[in-house]
Amino acid sequence: MDIQVVQEIDLRGLECPMPLLKTKLALNALGPGDVLKVAATDPASEKDFYLFANQSSNRIINFQREKEAYFYWIEKG
């Protein structure tokens, strides 16, 4: 999958609620259709990010859970 990423943020080491708050701030600076790639280590981020996407116009277009981190590609709605 070839995804055009506009911005990447590394939130590894941060605990809830900081990954979601920093992701929201980064998305606010992007335009509709732009993609933000997020790296996080907080296990709660998976639930938090999907809830956020379901309650907003943003959507998670790709997700990878790896040994060292969770990776999200979020398209701004």
C-alpha positions in Angstrom: 0.0 0.0 0.0 1.5 3.3 -1.1 0.2 6.0 1.2 1.2 9.7 0.7 2.0 10.9 4.2 2.0 14.6 4.8 3.3 14.5 8.4 4.7 12.0 10.8 4.8 12.2 14.6 6.6 9.9 17.0 4.7 9.6 20.3 6.6 6.6 21.6 7.0 6.7 25.4 3.9 8.9 26.0 1.0 7.6 28.0 -2.7 8.2 27.8 -4.1 10.8 27.1 -1.0 12.4 25.5 -0.8 10.3 22.2 -4.4 11.2 21.3 -4.1 14.9 22.3 -0.9 15.3 20.3 -2.5 13.5 17.3 -5.5 15.8 17.5 -3.3 18.9 17.5 -1.3 17.6 14.5 -4.5 16.8 12.5 -5.8 20.3 13.2 -2.9 21.7 11.3 -3.5 19.5 8.2 -6.0 19.9 5.4 -8.8 17.6 4.4 -7.5 14.4 2.8 -4.0 14.8 4.3 -2.5 11.8 6.0 -0.8 11.8 9.4 1.4 8.8 10.4 1.6 8.2 14.1 3.9 6.0 16.1 2.9 5.2 19.7 3.8 2.7 22.4 0.8 3.2 24.7 -1.4 0.0 24.4 -4.5 2.2 25.1 -3.8 4.1 21.9 -5.4 1.4 19.8 -8.8 1.7 21.5 -8.5 5.5 21.8 -7.6 6.2 18.2 -10.4 4.0 16.8 -13.0 5.6 19.1 -11.7 9.0 18.0 -11.9 8.1 14.3 -15.5 6.7 14.8 -16.6 9.9 16.5 -14.9 12.4 14.0 -14.7 12.9 10.3 -11.1 11.4 10.4 -10.4 7.8 9.5 -7.7 5.3 10.1 -6.7 4.1 6.6 -3.9 1.7 7.9 -2.8 0.2 11.2 0.2 -1.9 12.1 0.9 -3.4 15.4 4.6 -4.3 15.7 6.7 -5.6 18.6 8.0 -2.1 19.6 5.1 0.2 18.6 1.7 0.8 17.1 1.6 2.7 13.8 -1.5 4.6 12.5 -2.1 6.3 9.2 -4.9 8.7 9.8 -6.6 10.6 7.0 -8.1 14.0 8.0 -11.7 14.3 7.2 
